[in-house]
Amino acid sequence: MNPATALATVLVDELLRCGMTEAVLAPGSRSAPLALALHEASGAGRVRLHVRIDERSASFLALGMAKRSGRPVALVCTSGTAAANFHPAVIEAHESHVPLIVLTADRPPELRDTGANQTIDQVKIYGTAARWSCEIGVPENRPGMVAYWRSLVSRAWGLALAPDPGPVHLNAAFREPLIPDGDATWCEPLDGDATGAWTKVRAATPGSVLHVPPTRRGVLVVGDGATNVKRYVAAASMAGWPVLAEPNGNARYGDHALSSHHFLLGVPEFVERHRPEVVVTLGKPGLSRPLLSLLRRAEEHVVLSPDLTRWPDPVRSATQVAQDVEIPVVSGDDSWLKSWRSADLAAAAAVDAVLDAIPEVSEPRLARDLVAGLPGGSLLFTAASMPIRDLDQVMRPRRGIRVMANRGASGIDGLVSTAIGAALVHSGRAYALLGDLAFLHDQNGLILGPDDRRPDLAIIVVNNEGGGIFSLLPQAALRDPFERVFGTPHRVDLEHIAAAHRIPYRRLEAAADLPKAIAGEGLRIVEARTDRDANAVLHAEMRKAAHEAVRALLTR
């Protein structure tokens, strides 16, 4: 099956699984894959297909059906001005709150802006009239495409209905061949399953609560931006579930919180024995690839999101999305939780032994000791790259602190300024853990006027002479270009920067000296110098020790 046919087949099938009963087609060449998929579905009695030669008439026909039924109607056309002719009906659907799924076929990117026939700019062509617009991208025969396409359609269907019904726009770029040729096999099954839509979106009705299937074999995952954390952590604890919380999810506390899930989920034997029946996700996870792999394998993955127009599902595995979730208490033994906790303690002990054996300053030990030693009521702001990942791997559960990071877009921009801003409104002590590049990127954040209030903030800068996280990525194997284009050494003297701004400066010489180095009040800078190559080796040793400890536990 060629890519164009595969994409069209999946798009139409997922719309049907979501509940589509009516589709309107304006014929054309580039939309042939969609037209053929709809024709096949119509012949099988799965959808009523309506064909109109005039796109404007087709669009208002779909509007009328959707307006009367209250259900989304699919509206399909070819590329070029055909899509533009849908615009009046899309505007009317927007103003009248009528759900439409507008599918416009398009030329692939290499034909755009070249004078190619019947090719215009269709990306977000309907502007603010569309509740949501998405450029699907040219289909490719590689794993993961089916999950992407099906979750995309589920999202479009949900957004057309809630919280404010209206039109959504999917722009599908097709390369030739546009008709089935039967020459290629697809690398993964195109089918969904028998349970309906890939992701079921719970409409935003007052008081609506999704009841999670009762089970002891559940997991609560907490990522960045999570809300009502205490409530759901308490519910998960009552249900006997482990809590896998990223540091900035601020749920890593209590007996059910784990600290070494990154390492546990990297052991295939552990993963095979600990397949959860339900995973509930709060906030946006994304620090650990093993954790994201767990979400892919979940039988039921419930995403809790206060905004049903946007929900975090980076691996396209959500089976249900809701604004509120009830986690039921289930009777039974606690062997599931005990197994997770035993492995977590074993891995944490192994990692601690590796870190404690080195008296010099290291990045993961600095992260572990810093968060453990902060006074109650403290704020810890971390850079979005390596520091937050170090915390994720070594931070032990504790109460009484708040961890923040700019993980919305995970940029390096403005971190000094963000930390100062947070510290100025925080009622307790504040600390920031930044890498050298993040610190240098926002040096101007240290410029404070004589009448501006100074924050009580200790900025701890891990100076490894460049981009430390790249030493842990595949780019590190490219030894010749690595330093120049990834490592980016800078040779900047941070003590001189502190002096230029008249900010107190200290150098952290040994790991055990951390409490003394960060002591004090007001705005101050602490530099911790590390080596990028040594840091990469240390992370490998931590991973090896943790994995060996978990495997040893599993073989007892």
ZATI-997371 format. One record per residue (C-alpha): residue in three letters; y, x, z. Coordinates in pm, whole numbers, padded with zeros to 5 digits. Example, Ala and Ser with C-alpha at 12.3 -4.5 7.8 and 13.67 -1.06 7.14 Angstrom:
BEGIN
  residuo       y       x       z
      ALA  -00450   01230   00780
      SER  -00106   01367   00714
This chain:
BEGIN
  residuo       y       x       z
      MET   00000   00000   00000
      ASN   00340   00143  -00094
      PRO   00624   00167   00164
      ALA   00834  -00118   00019
      THR   00540  -00359   00032
      ALA   00445  -00244   00382
      LEU   00797  -00298   00519
      ALA   00834  -00642   00360
      THR   00488  -00752   00476
      VAL   00561  -00657   00836
      LEU   00913  -00805   00840
      VAL   00792  -01141   00715
      ASP   00485  -01145   00938
      GLU   00690  -01067   01250
      LEU   00942  -01339   01166
      LEU   00650  -01583   01143
      ARG   00511  -01459   01475
      CYS   00854  -01517   01629
      GLY   00846  -01879   01513
      MET   01009  -01894   01168
      THR   00914  -02207   00975
      GLU   01180  -02210   00698
      ALA   01297  -01936   00461
      VAL   01548  -01946   00177
      LEU   01530  -01700  -00112
      ALA   01784  -01616  -00383
      PRO   01580  -01425  -00646
      GLY   01650  -01068  -00755
      SER   01482  -00739  -00839
      ARG   01549  -00517  -00536
      SER   01437  -00797  -00303
      ALA   01102  -00828  -00484
      PRO   00897  -00696  -00187
      LEU   01044  -00963   00043
      ALA   01009  -01235  -00220
      LEU   00641  -01155  -00274
      ALA   00570  -01141   00099
      LEU   00737  -01480   00149
      HIS   00551  -01628  -00148
      GLU   00219  -01513  -00005
      ALA   00302  -01657   00337
      SER   00410  -01984   00176
      GLY   00085  -02007  -00018
      ALA  -00105  -01962   00308
      GLY   00090  -02249   00465
      ARG   00266  -02024   00718
      VAL   00624  -02098   00606
      ARG   00817  -02341   00385
      LEU   00988  -02136   00115
      HIS   01302  -02267  -00059
      VAL   01430  -02091  -00374
      ARG   01787  -02124  -00505
      ILE   01936  -01931  -00797
      ASP   02291  -01937  -00651
      GLU   02329  -01720  -00339
      ARG   02618  -01928  -00207
      SER   02412  -02247  -00234
      ALA   02111  -02072  -00082
      SER   02311  -01956   00219
      PHE   02457  -02298   00294
      LEU   02114  -02457   00248
      ALA   01983  -02222   00519
      LEU   02287  -02298   00734
      GLY   02217  -02670   00715
      MET   01851  -02631   00811
      ALA   01930  -02399   01101
      LYS   02217  -02617   01220
      ARG   01995  -02926   01231
      SER   01683  -02763   01377
      GLY   01847  -02516   01613
      ARG   01596  -02254   01498
      PRO   01669  -01937   01300
      VAL   01616  -01961   00924
      ALA   01555  -01649   00715
      LEU   01796  -01598   00426
      VAL   01700  -01336   00164
      CYS   01881  -01187  -00136
      THR   01889  -00880  -00357
      SER   02147  -00600  -00349
      GLY   02508  -00600  -00466
      THR   02736  -00902  -00486
      ALA   02444  -01128  -00394
      ALA   02493  -01017  -00034
      ALA   02868  -01079  -00059
      ASN   02804  -01437  -00170
      PHE   02635  -01505   00163
      HIS   02955  -01420   00353
      PRO   03117  -01767   00373
      ALA   02801  -01920   00517
      VAL   02764  -01629   00761
      ILE   03121  -01689   00879
      GLU   03049  -02060   00924
      ALA   02730  -01981   01116
      HIS   02928  -01746   01338
      GLU   03198  -02000   01415
      SER   02949  -02288   01455
      HIS   02695  -02090   01662
      VAL   02413  -02144   01413
      PRO   02118  -01898   01419
      LEU   02047  -01723   01088
      ILE   01841  -01414   01001
      VAL   02012  -01262   00697
      LEU   01789  -01015   00510
      THR   01970  -00826   00235
      ALA   01774  -00590   00010
      ASP   01955  -00266  -00073
      ARG   01932   00047  -00284
      PRO   01816   00363  -00098
      PRO   02083   00607   00027
      GLU   02046   00849  -00266
      LEU   02168   00578  -00508
      ARG   02475   00479  -00306
      ASP   02821   00598  -00410
      THR   02681   00729  -00738
      GLY   02768   00446  -00973
      ALA   02408   00323  -00963
      ASN   02365  -00030  -01089
      GLN   02407  -00323  -00849
      THR   02488  -00095  -00555
      ILE   02769  -00165  -00309
      ASP   02831  -00080   00056
      GLN   02624  -00339   00241
      VAL   02616  -00174   00584
      LYS   02778  -00418   00827
      ILE   02911  -00611   00528
      TYR   02966  -00924   00741
      GLY   03180  -00745   00999
      THR   03235  -00928   01326
      ALA   03081  -01248   01188
      ALA   02733  -01108   01255
      ARG   02608  -01109   01613
      TRP   02423  -00789   01527
      SER   02382  -00576   01216
      CYS   02117  -00314   01152
      GLU   02043  -00075   00869
      ILE   01663  -00069   00880
      GLY   01626   00256   00691
      VAL   01400   00346   00401
      PRO   01035   00284   00496
      GLU   00809   00587   00535
      ASN   00432   00615   00560
      ARG   00418   00772   00906
      PRO   00305   00659   01253
      GLY   00550   00452   01454
      MET   00701   00257   01167
      VAL   00517  -00068   01244
      ALA   00630  -00070   01608
      TYR   00986  -00001   01494
      TRP   00988  -00279   01234
      ARG   00825  -00539   01456
      SER   01042  -00469   01759
      LEU   01348  -00474   01531
      VAL   01263  -00821   01402
      SER   01188  -00944   01755
      ARG   01528  -00820   01865
      ALA   01699  -00985   01568
      TRP   01525  -01316   01640
      GLY   01618  -01302   02006
      LEU   01981  -01215   01934
      ALA   02012  -01498   01682
      LEU   01927  -01738   01964
      ALA   02064  -01593   02285
      PRO   02288  -01571   02466
      ASP   02519  -01713   02197
      PRO   02340  -01839   01882
      GLY   02465  -01703   01551
      PRO   02380  -01493   01245
      VAL   02221  -01147   01256
      HIS   02197  -00911   00960
      LEU   01914  -00677   00862
      ASN   01981  -00452   00562
      ALA   01655  -00329   00407
      ALA   01666  -00034   00167
      PHE   01372  -00023  -00075
      ARG   01265   00258  -00305
      GLU   01050   00187  -00608
      PRO   00777   00079  -00661
      LEU   00890  -00265  -00552
      ILE   00565  -00447  -00620
      PRO   00218  -00383  -00472
      ASP   00031  -00101  -00644
      GLY  -00268  -00062  -00413
      ASP  -00274   00314  -00455
      ALA  -00191   00433  -00103
      THR  -00347   00359   00234
      TRP  -00112   00310   00526
      CYS  -00140   00556   00812
      GLU  -00159   00287   01081
      PRO  -00256  -00083   01101
      LEU   00019  -00316   00980
      ASP  -00105  -00605   01192
      GLY   00049  -00730   01512
      ASP  -00175  -00909   01758
      ALA  -00267  -01265   01839
      THR  -00014  -01312   02119
      GLY   00290  -01396   01906
      ALA   00607  -01192   01876
      TRP   00597  -00819   01936
      THR   00869  -00863   02199
      LYS   00925  -01202   02358
      VAL   01288  -01250   02454
      ARG   01347  -01490   02742
      ALA   01648  -01708   02668
      ALA   01940  -01674   02906
      THR   01904  -02009   03077
      PRO   02039  -02049   03432
      GLY   01775  -01980   03690
      SER   01514  -01866   03438
      VAL   01276  -01613   03593
      LEU   00987  -01436   03423
      HIS   00679  -01426   03643
      VAL   00486  -01106   03591
      PRO   00106  -01148   03576
      PRO  -00035  -01087   03925
      THR  -00204  -00748   03950
      ARG  -00239  -00454   04185
      ARG  -00248  -00216   03888
      GLY   00123  -00225   03809
      VAL   00400   00034   03788
      LEU   00776   00002   03835
      VAL   00983   00241   03621
      VAL   01351   00286   03708
      GLY   01592   00462   03473
      ASP   01964   00513   03428
      GLY   02194   00216   03485
      ALA   01942   00007   03679
      THR   02085  -00282   03882
      ASN   01951  -00471   04186
      VAL   01732  -00170   04252
      LYS   01656  -00238   04619
      ARG   01529  -00587   04543
      TYR   01281  -00477   04279
      VAL   01169  -00167   04467
      ALA   01091  -00390   04765
      ALA   00898  -00632   04541
      ALA   00699  -00349   04382
      SER   00619  -00210   04726
      MET   00492  -00549   04842
      ALA   00273  -00566   04531
      GLY   00128  -00221   04596
      TRP   00280  -00056   04289
      PRO   00399   00304   04264
      VAL   00767   00351   04176
      LEU   00844   00604   03903
      ALA   01218   00653   03930
      GLU   01444   00890   03747
      PRO   01698   01050   03985
      ASN   01997   00859   03847
      GLY   01803   00532   03880
      ASN   01862   00576   04256
      ALA   01524   00431   04347
      ARG   01345   00749   04451
      TYR   01305   00664   04816
      GLY   01038   00518   05043
      ASP   00661   00552   05058
      HIS   00598   00414   04709
      ALA   00833   00651   04525
      LEU   00674   00943   04342
      SER   00840   01273   04262
      SER   00593   01441   04026
      HIS   00513   01168   03773
      HIS   00634   01397   03493
      PHE   00346   01632   03572
      LEU   00086   01365   03655
      LEU   00136   01192   03322
      GLY   00087   01521   03142
      VAL  -00279   01534   03253
      PRO  -00493   01331   03009
      GLU  -00770   01277   03265
      PHE  -00522   01128   03512
      VAL  -00364   00907   03247
      GLU  -00702   00774   03137
      ARG  -00790   00669   03493
      HIS  -00448   00523   03567
      ARG  -00373   00285   03285
      PRO  -00144   00015   03429
      GLU  -00197  -00347   03340
      VAL   00176  -00414   03377
      VAL   00482  -00189   03363
      VAL   00822  -00327   03461
      THR   01122  -00122   03351
      LEU   01469  -00132   03507
      GLY   01753   00056   03343
      LYS   01711   00308   03062
      PRO   01439   00572   03106
      GLY   01445   00878   02885
      LEU   01418   01205   03079
      SER   01043   01259   03054
      ARG   00829   01240   02742
      PRO   00510   01182   02946
      LEU   00676   00883   03111
      LEU   00777   00742   02773
      SER   00416   00788   02660
      LEU   00308   00575   02956
      LEU   00532   00295   02830
      ARG   00370   00317   02486
      ARG   00026   00269   02637
      ALA   00111  -00020   02870
      GLU  -00085  -00339   02806
      GLU   00216  -00543   02920
      HIS   00561  -00384   02924
      VAL   00832  -00604   03073
      VAL   01191  -00485   03027
      LEU   01444  -00624   03272
      SER   01791  -00636   03120
      PRO   02100  -00825   03236
      ASP   02226  -00830   02875
      LEU   01989  -00989   02627
      THR   02200  -00865   02337
      ARG   02100  -00506   02421
      TRP   01794  -00391   02606
      PRO   01646  -00044   02659
      ASP   01319   00004   02474
      PRO   01324   00357   02328
      VAL   00953   00361   02235
      ARG   00946   00005   02095
      SER   00674  -00105   02338
      ALA   00840  -00396   02520
      THR   00624  -00707   02516
      GLN   00874  -00921   02706
      VAL   01245  -00897   02785
      ALA   01405  -01099   03062
      GLN   01713  -01110   03282
      ASP   01513  -01170   03599
      VAL   01156  -01087   03694
      GLU   00938  -01204   03980
      ILE   00675  -00950   04086
      PRO   00411  -01143   04281
      VAL   00237  -01016   04592
      VAL  -00136  -00983   04529
      SER  -00403  -00941   04792
      GLY  -00647  -00652   04759
      ASP  -00700  -00291   04859
      ASP  -00445  -00019   04805
      SER  -00671   00221   04617
      TRP  -00444   00209   04310
      LEU  -00137   00319   04503
      LYS  -00331   00574   04710
      SER  -00465   00739   04397
      TRP  -00116   00779   04251
      ARG   00026   00908   04579
      SER  -00255   01157   04639
      ALA  -00208   01306   04295
      ASP   00169   01309   04341
      LEU   00145   01495   04671
      ALA  -00097   01748   04524
      ALA   00127   01817   04225
      ALA   00441   01838   04440
      ALA   00277   02084   04679
      ALA   00165   02302   04389
      VAL   00513   02303   04237
      ASP   00674   02381   04574
      ALA   00441   02678   04619
      VAL   00550   02819   04283
      LEU   00919   02772   04363
      ASP   00904   02902   04719
      ALA   00730   03223   04608
      ILE   01048   03338   04433
      PRO   01339   03434   04662
      GLU   01582   03469   04373
      VAL   01791   03178   04252
      SER   01602   02960   04004
      GLU   01718   02643   03835
      PRO   01444   02404   03952
      ARG   01449   02534   04311
      LEU   01828   02503   04318
      ALA   01796   02139   04207
      ARG   01523   02065   04463
      ASP   01697   02232   04757
      LEU   02038   02093   04671
      VAL   01934   01729   04672
      ALA   01720   01779   04983
      GLY   02001   01940   05180
      LEU   02292   01709   05100
      PRO   02435   01517   05395
      GLY   02381   01142   05407
      GLY   02631   00941   05209
      SER   02677   01216   04951
      LEU   02736   01172   04580
      LEU   02561   01409   04338
      PHE   02683   01412   03978
      THR   02462   01604   03735
      ALA   02487   01721   03377
      ALA   02286   01511   03133
      SER   02077   01792   02991
      MET   01880   02045   03198
      PRO   02007   01976   03553
      ILE   01906   01609   03549
      ARG   01564   01702   03410
      ASP   01513   01961   03682
      LEU   01595   01696   03938
      ASP   01352   01457   03771
      GLN   01069   01708   03809
      VAL   01134   01841   04159
      MET   01348   01593   04354
      ARG   01153   01467   04653
      PRO   01203   01109   04771
      ARG   01491   01063   05012
      ARG   01748   00806   05115
      GLY   02119   00824   05170
      ILE   02253   00982   04850
      ARG   02370   00852   04515
      VAL   02288   01040   04193
      MET   02500   00991   03882
      ALA   02491   01131   03529
      ASN   02652   01048   03196
      ARG   02323   00942   03036
      GLY   02465   00654   02833
      ALA   02497   00882   02532
      SER   02384   01202   02711
      GLY   02679   01401   02580
      ILE   02817   01730   02708
      ASP   03173   01594   02697
      GLY   03404   01558   02994
      LEU   03156   01625   03274
      VAL   03399   01812   03499
      SER   03650   01530   03466
      THR   03384   01264   03526
      ALA   03266   01442   03840
      ILE   03622   01473   03972
      GLY   03691   01107   03898
      ALA   03377   00995   04079
      ALA   03454   01222   04373
      LEU   03807   01085   04408
      VAL   03681   00731   04468
      HIS   03367   00821   04665
      SER   03393   00773   05039
      GLY   03175   01071   05134
      ARG   03102   01427   05028
      ALA   03064   01490   04655
      TYR   02879   01755   04458
      ALA   02828   01831   04089
      LEU   02541   02026   03933
      LEU   02640   02145   03586
      GLY   02524   02398   03331
      ASP   02761   02668   03214
      LEU   02817   02516   02870
      ALA   02893   02173   03018
      PHE   03136   02336   03262
      LEU   03311   02538   02991
      HIS   03324   02239   02758
      ASP   03556   02060   03002
      GLN   03756   02343   03161
      ASN   04069   02135   03116
      GLY   03930   01892   03372
      LEU   04025   02149   03635
      ILE   04394   02120   03549
      LEU   04551   01916   03828
      GLY   04922   01862   03872
      PRO   05096   01957   04197
      ASP   05125   01591   04298
      ASP   04767   01495   04208
      ARG   04512   01446   04484
      ARG   04237   01707   04506
      PRO   03880   01581   04535
      ASP   03634   01694   04801
      LEU   03393   01828   04541
      ALA   03167   02132   04517
      ILE   03089   02212   04153
      ILE   02767   02414   04132
      VAL   02746   02584   03792
      VAL   02411   02713   03669
      ASN   02514   03002   03447
      ASN   02230   03111   03222
      GLU   02461   03239   02948
      GLY   02415   02952   02707
      GLY   02211   02644   02625
      GLY   01920   02668   02866
      ILE   01742   02352   02759
      PHE   01680   02493   02410
      SER   01461   02765   02564
      LEU   01217   02487   02659
      LEU   01215   02329   02313
      PRO   01033   02431   01990
      GLN   01353   02600   01868
      ALA   01281   02885   02111
      ALA   01003   03008   01881
      LEU   01263   03086   01612
      ARG   01355   03419   01766
      ASP   01581   03545   01488
      PRO   01834   03258   01467
      PHE   01776   03126   01819
      GLU   02048   03308   02012
      ARG   02311   03256   01748
      VAL   02270   02884   01680
      PHE   02090   02750   01990
      GLY   02125   02992   02280
      THR   02500   03038   02211
      PRO   02582   03308   02471
      HIS   02947   03308   02574
      ARG   03020   03602   02812
      VAL   03282   03402   03002
      ASP   03359   03511   03360
      LEU   03351   03192   03570
      GLU   03515   03362   03866
      HIS   03819   03431   03652
      ILE   03830   03067   03547
      ALA   03827   02961   03911
      ALA   04104   03211   03987
      ALA   04315   03083   03698
      HIS   04305   02736   03853
      ARG   04339   02866   04210
      ILE   04008   02711   04308
      PRO   03789   02875   04575
      TYR   03486   03050   04426
      ARG   03150   03164   04564
      ARG   02849   03329   04405
      LEU   02502   03213   04511
      GLU   02302   03535   04548
      ALA   01972   03409   04690
      ALA   01798   03073   04698
      ALA   01806   03058   05077
      ASP   02184   03096   05082
      LEU   02251   02758   04920
      PRO   02366   02569   05236
      LYS   02624   02837   05311
      ALA   02740   02858   04950
      ILE   02816   02487   04915
      ALA   02972   02447   05260
      GLY   03340   02370   05287
      GLU   03590   02108   05183
      GLY   03811   02037   04885
      LEU   03755   02136   04524
      ARG   03544   02452   04499
      ILE   03316   02629   04252
      VAL   02976   02784   04321
      GLU   02814   02994   04050
      ALA   02438   03041   04031
      ARG   02334   03294   03768
      THR   01989   03258   03615
      ASP   01796   03390   03318
      ARG   01695   03154   03037
      ASP   01371   03332   02949
      ALA   01264   03355   03311
      ASN   01346   02987   03354
      ALA   01120   02893   03063
      VAL   00835   03096   03215
      LEU   00891   02934   03557
      HIS   00874   02584   03410
      ALA   00545   02674   03240
      GLU   00408   02802   03572
      MET   00516   02482   03749
      ARG   00344   02269   03487
      LYS   00025   02476   03499
      ALA   00007   02468   03879
      ALA   00071   02094   03896
      HIS  -00187   02014   03628
      GLU  -00450   02232   03795
      ALA  -00387   02065   04130
      VAL  -00424   01718   03981
      ARG  -00741   01810   03793
      ALA  -00890   01961   04108
      LEU  -00820   01637   04293
      LEU  -00979   01428   04019
      THR  -01304   01632   04026
      ARG  -01363   01592   04401
